[in-house]
Amino acid sequence: MPKSRMRKKEKDFVPEAVAHAAPTPTESPKWLAPAMVAAFIAGLIWIVIFYVSATAYPIPGIGAWNMLAGFGFVGVGFGLATRWR
């Protein structure tokens, strides 16, 4: 039986915009890691002070909203962690 012909493969098309795209930065800014760790620690300390002081501190007038403030700091830390390379 005769062998069938091989088809030529077409080369993948790469758009001009993608071929000459700007390179992505390979390193994080130097301030990112300290800011991330500081936000995590600030949130942790805020929540611990809230529990240890029987919900009276760090800001006495807002009550349980202190938990939201503490988790806000932790959330900022996680937001910065997503940008870390």
Buried (B, 14 or more C-beta within 10 A) or exposed (E): EEEEEEEEEEEEEEEEEEEEEEEEEEEEEEEBEEBBEBBBEBBBEBBEBBEEEEEEEBEEEEEEEBBEBBEBBBEBBEEBBEEEE
